[in-house]
Amino acid sequence: MDAHGPLSEEGLVRLLSHTGERLDHPDFGRFAAELDAAALRHMWHDMTVVRAFDQEATSLQRQGELGLWVQAVGQEAAQIGSGHALRPHDFVFPSYREHAVAHTRGVDLPEILRIFRGLQHGAWDPQAHGFHLYTLVIGAHALHATGYAMAMARDGRVGTGQDSDSAVVCYFGDGATSQGDVNEALTFAAVNDAPIVFFVQNNQFAISESTARQSRVPLAQRGAGFGVPSVRVDGNDVIASYAVTQWALQHARSGAGPVLIEAFTYRMGAHTTSDDPTRYRSHADEAYWAERDPIARLETYLRGIGELSDQDVEAARAESKELGKRTRETVKAWERPAVETMFDHVYAEPHATVAAERAWHSRYERSFADQGAHA
């Protein structure tokens, strides 16, 4: 792939180098000016705790406690940076890897695991958190997110100049950009000036397929074809991720329409716990990106300016350990639910078809008892 292709780092907005040096940017630097040392420590803390949770969930899957786990190791900066830019009345449509964003929206992390245990489609109230349930069908939620954003505009929640102005952020990966639903969503969003930010976490692999086999150009350039302003950001730079998302949200909330962000990052773990990344990527690439670890990058910067102490690190380690313990105990305490609960919460309102299926299932279950009685 040439130097201007989809895996190039050219043109990335970057405000913190991979060696922990603070940088400026003529267009986006001002959007991070409000981030003081306390705010950056908060981001570092969130990234650290979420990674520990991620590793604990991987261990639980290996122990047979979860059916599957989708790792986000290495993508914490893109998620925490963008998550911290959100307002409470914004709304998020995640895919299935946005654990760090969920954390910023107040979702209790162990509750995410109910999905991967096969107990529920989601264990949190989307409206209470401004965070929709996970979507496992690749790219399908982009259309849902666009419709929600269009409704926001029609409800007068956009472009008023008030703090109540809102926007939607829709997260998906590089592979989803090849799906029809995402391209349809971009069309609808553009022609309707929907207040939505499409946040592409380009972790360079759609399962095992490199981004270079999905596009000849950086994914952000696709936005131009839909008339959507687009920007590429270093997704391992939490400060730049915050700044670019702040700009995009202000644009969308003002009524100016959608924005596409490509956060160029790297999935340090496997696609899921059923994947073996050693079959499609090299140790050299993994070593290169290990040197660009988003957490280590921010930690180096904070220590260099004297704003992260050993006590801060120990406190985060202790909290991570406690979260891991609580996660293990929570998951192992879950019991198998009654089968008929699969009919609950299929629709928001009572539905005749679901009621009929529930009744059929009850008759089916009783038939076994009847057979036993006549045996």
C-alpha positions in Angstrom: 0.0 0.0 0.0 1.3 3.5 -0.9 2.1 6.2 1.6 -1.3 7.8 1.1 -3.4 4.6 1.5 -5.8 3.6 4.3 -3.0 2.4 6.6 -1.0 5.6 6.3 -0.6 7.8 9.4 -0.4 10.9 7.2 -2.8 13.7 8.0 -3.8 12.5 11.4 -4.7 15.1 14.0 -2.3 14.6 16.9 -1.9 16.6 20.1 0.3 14.1 22.0 3.1 12.2 20.4 3.7 8.5 20.9 6.6 9.4 23.2 4.5 11.6 25.4 5.2 15.1 24.1 2.4 17.7 23.9 1.8 19.0 20.4 -0.4 21.8 19.0 -2.7 21.8 15.9 -3.8 24.9 14.1 -7.4 23.7 13.7 -8.1 21.5 16.7 -5.7 22.5 19.4 -8.1 25.0 20.9 -10.8 22.3 21.4 -8.5 20.7 24.0 -7.5 23.9 25.8 -10.0 23.2 28.6 -8.3 20.0 29.5 -6.3 20.7 32.7 -4.1 18.2 34.5 -7.1 16.9 36.6 -9.1 16.2 33.4 -6.2 14.3 31.9 -5.6 12.3 35.0 -9.3 11.4 34.9 -8.9 10.2 31.3 -5.8 8.2 32.2 -7.6 6.6 35.2 -10.6 5.7 33.0 -8.5 4.1 30.4 -6.5 2.1 33.0 -9.6 0.8 34.8 -11.4 -0.2 31.6 -8.4 -2.1 30.3 -8.2 -4.1 33.5 -11.9 -4.9 33.2 -11.4 -5.9 29.6 -8.6 -8.3 30.6 -10.8 -9.7 33.4 -13.6 -10.4 30.9 -11.1 -12.2 28.6 -10.1 -14.4 31.6 -13.7 -15.2 32.4 -14.4 -16.3 28.8 -11.4 -18.6 28.9 -12.8 -20.1 32.1 -16.1 -20.8 30.4 -18.0 -18.2 32.2 -18.8 -16.2 29.0 -19.7 -17.5 25.6 -17.6 -14.8 23.8 -15.8 -11.6 24.6 -15.0 -8.7 22.3 -11.8 -7.0 23.4 -11.1 -3.3 23.1 -7.5 -3.3 24.3 -5.5 -0.6 22.5 -8.6 1.4 21.6 -9.1 3.1 25.0 -8.0 6.6 23.9 -10.4 6.8 21.0 -13.3 5.8 23.2 -12.4 7.7 26.4 -11.4 10.8 24.6 -14.7 10.9 22.6 -16.8 9.8 25.5 -15.5 12.6 27.7 -16.6 15.1 25.0 -20.2 14.1 25.3 -22.9 16.0 27.1 -25.5 14.1 29.3 -28.3 14.8 26.8 -26.3 13.5 23.8 -27.1 10.0 22.7 -24.7 7.1 21.8 -25.3 4.2 19.5 -22.5 1.7 20.1 -21.6 -1.5 18.2 -20.2 -4.2 20.5 -16.8 -3.0 21.5 -17.5 0.3 23.1 -16.9 -0.7 26.7 -14.9 2.4 27.5 -17.6 4.7 26.1 -20.2 2.8 28.2 -18.0 3.5 31.2 -18.1 7.3 30.5 -21.9 7.1 30.2 -22.2 5.6 33.7 -23.0 2.0 32.7 -21.7 -0.4 35.3 -19.2 -2.5 33.4 -20.0 -6.0 34.8 -23.6 -5.5 33.5 -22.2 -5.5 29.9 -21.2 -9.1 30.4 -24.9 -10.3 30.6 -24.9 -10.0 26.8 -21.8 -12.2 26.4 -23.1 -14.7 29.0 -26.3 -15.0 26.9 -28.6 -13.8 29.6 -29.9 -10.5 28.1 -29.7 -8.3 25.0 -28.7 -5.5 27.4 -28.8 -4.8 31.1 -29.0 -1.1 31.3 -31.6 1.6 30.6 -30.6 3.3 27.3 -32.5 6.5 28.1 -31.1 6.8 31.6 -27.5 6.6 30.3 -27.9 8.2 26.8 -26.3 4.9 25.6 -28.1 2.4 23.4 -27.8 -1.3 23.8 -25.0 -3.1 21.9 -25.6 -4.0 18.3 -24.1 -7.3 17.1 -25.2 -7.0 13.5 -22.4 -5.1 11.8 -23.4 -1.6 10.8 -27.2 -2.0 11.3 -27.3 0.6 14.1 -26.0 3.4 11.8 -29.5 3.7 10.3 -31.1 3.6 13.8 -28.7 6.3 14.9 -29.5 8.5 11.9 -33.2 8.2 12.5 -32.8 9.1 16.1 -30.7 12.2 15.2 -33.3 13.3 12.6 -35.9 13.0 15.3 -33.8 15.2 17.6 -33.7 17.9 15.0 -37.5 17.7 14.5 -38.0 17.9 18.3 -36.2 21.2 18.4 -33.1 19.9 20.2 -30.6 21.2 17.6 -29.4 24.6 16.5 -31.0 26.7 19.2 -27.7 28.0 20.7 -28.7 26.6 24.1 -26.9 24.2 26.3 -29.7 21.7 25.6 -28.7 21.3 22.0 -27.9 17.6 21.4 -26.3 15.2 19.0 -25.9 11.5 18.3 -22.6 9.7 18.1 -22.6 6.4 16.2 -19.6 4.1 16.8 -18.5 1.3 14.4 -15.3 -0.2 13.0 -13.6 -0.1 9.7 -15.3 -3.3 8.5 -18.7 -1.7 8.9 -17.9 1.0 6.4 -18.1 -1.7 3.7 -21.7 -2.5 4.8 -24.7 -1.1 2.9 -26.5 0.1 6.0 -23.6 2.5 6.9 -23.5 4.0 3.4 -27.3 4.4 3.5 -27.0 6.1 6.9 -24.5 8.5 5.5 -26.8 9.4 2.6 -29.8 10.0 4.9 -27.7 12.0 7.4 -26.2 14.2 4.8 -29.4 15.1 2.9 -31.3 15.7 6.1 -28.5 17.6 8.0 -28.9 15.1 10.8 -27.0 16.0 14.0 -24.9 12.9 14.1 -21.2 12.1 14.4 -20.1 8.9 12.7 -17.1 7.7 14.7 -15.1 5.0 12.8 -12.7 3.2 15.0 -10.3 2.0 12.3 -8.4 -0.7 14.2 -6.9 -1.9 10.9 -8.7 -5.3 10.8 -12.2 -6.3 10.0 -11.8 -9.6 11.9 -8.9 -10.8 9.8 -9.2 -8.6 6.7 -6.9 -5.6 6.6 -8.3 -2.2 5.9 -6.0 -2.1 2.9 -8.3 -4.8 1.3 -11.4 -2.7 2.0 -10.3 0.7 0.7 -7.7 2.3 -1.5 -7.8 5.5 0.4 -8.1 6.5 4.1 -11.7 5.8 5.3 -12.2 9.5 6.2 -12.2 10.3 2.5 -15.4 8.4 2.0 -17.2 11.2 3.8 -16.6 13.6 0.9 -18.6 11.4 -1.5 -21.7 12.0 0.8 -20.9 15.7 1.4 -20.1 15.0 5.0 -17.1 16.9 6.6 -14.5 14.4 7.7 -11.3 14.2 9.8 -8.7 11.7 10.6 -7.4 11.6 14.2 -4.7 9.6 16.0 -7.0 7.2 17.8 -4.2 6.4 20.3 -4.1 10.0 21.4 -6.8 10.6 23.9 -6.3 14.4 23.8 -6.7 14.6 20.1 -9.7 12.2 20.2 -11.3 14.5 22.7 -10.6 17.7 20.7 -11.8 16.3 17.3 -15.0 14.9 18.9 -15.6 18.3 20.6 -15.4 20.0 17.3 -17.6 17.5 15.6 -20.3 17.6 18.3 -20.4 21.4 18.2 -20.8 21.2 14.4 -23.6 18.7 14.7 -25.4 20.3 17.6 -25.4 23.7 15.8 -27.6 22.2 13.0 -24.7 22.2 10.5 -25.2 18.5 9.8 -23.2 15.2 10.2 -19.5 14.7 10.6 -17.4 11.6 10.0 -14.4 10.9 12.2 -11.9 8.2 11.5 -9.9 7.3 14.6 -6.9 5.5 13.4 -5.9 3.0 16.1 -4.8 -0.6 16.5 -6.6 -3.6 18.0 -3.9 -4.9 20.3 -5.9 -8.0 21.2 -7.9 -10.4 19.1 -11.1 -9.5 17.3 -12.9 -11.7 19.7 -11.9 -14.6 22.0 -12.6 -17.0 19.1 -10.0 -15.3 16.9 -6.3 -15.9 16.5 -4.6 -12.7 15.2 -1.2 -14.4 14.8 -2.6 -15.9 11.6 -3.0 -12.6 9.8 -0.6 -10.0 11.4 3.1 -9.9 12.2 5.0 -9.6 15.5 6.8 -6.6 14.0 3.4 -4.7 13.6 2.4 -5.7 17.1 5.7 -4.4 18.5 5.3 -1.1 16.6 1.9 -0.5 18.0 2.9 -1.6 21.5 5.2 1.4 21.5 2.2 3.6 20.8 0.1 2.2 23.6 -2.5 5.0 24.4 -2.3 4.6 28.2 1.5 4.6 28.3 1.6 7.6 26.1 -0.6 9.7 28.4 1.1 8.3 31.5 4.5 9.4 30.2 3.2 12.9 29.5 1.6 13.3 33.0 4.6 12.0 34.8 6.8 14.3 32.7 4.9 17.4 33.9 4.7 16.1 37.5 1.0 15.5 37.4 0.8 11.7 38.0 2.3 10.3 41.2 3.0 6.7 42.3 0.0 7.1 44.6 -2.2 7.8 41.7 -1.0 4.7 40.0 -1.4 2.6 43.1 -5.0 3.9 43.6 -5.9 3.0 40.0 -4.3 -0.4 40.4 -6.3 -1.0 43.6 -9.6 0.1 42.0 -8.9 -2.1 39.0 -8.2 -5.1 41.2 -11.5 -4.4 43.1 -13.4 -4.1 39.9 -12.0 -7.4 38.7 -13.0 -9.1 41.9 -16.5 -7.7 41.8 -16.8 -8.7 38.1 -15.8 -12.3 38.8 -18.2 -12.6 41.7 -21.0 -11.0 39.8 -20.7 -13.2 36.8 -20.3 -16.4 38.7 -23.3 -15.6 40.8 -25.6 -15.3 37.8 -28.0 -18.2 37.4 -29.7 -19.5 34.3 -32.9 -17.6 33.7 -36.3 -19.2 33.1 -36.6 -20.0 29.4 -39.8 -18.0 29.0 -38.0 -14.8 29.9 -36.8 -14.7 26.2 -40.2 -13.3 25.4 -39.8 -10.4 27.7 -38.9 -6.9 26.4 -39.0 -8.0 22.7 -41.1 -4.9 22.1 -41.8 -1.8 24.2 -45.6 -2.5 24.0 -47.6 -5.8 24.2 -47.4 -7.6 20.8 -49.9 -10.2 19.6 -47.3 -12.4 17.8 -45.0 -12.5 20.9 -48.0 -13.3 23.1 -49.0 -16.2 20.8 -45.5 -17.6 20.8 -45.3 -17.3 24.6 -48.5 -19.3 24.9 -47.3 -21.9 22.4 -44.1 -22.3 24.4 -46.1 -22.8 27.7 -48.2 -25.5 26.0 -45.0 -27.1 24.7 -43.5 -27.2 28.2 -46.6 -28.6 29.8 -46.7 -31.4 27.2 -43.7 -33.0 28.8 -45.3 -33.0 32.2 -48.4 -34.5 30.7 -46.4 -37.3 29.0 -44.7 -38.0 32.3 -48.1 -38.3 34.0 -49.3 -40.9 31.5 -46.1 -42.9 31.5 
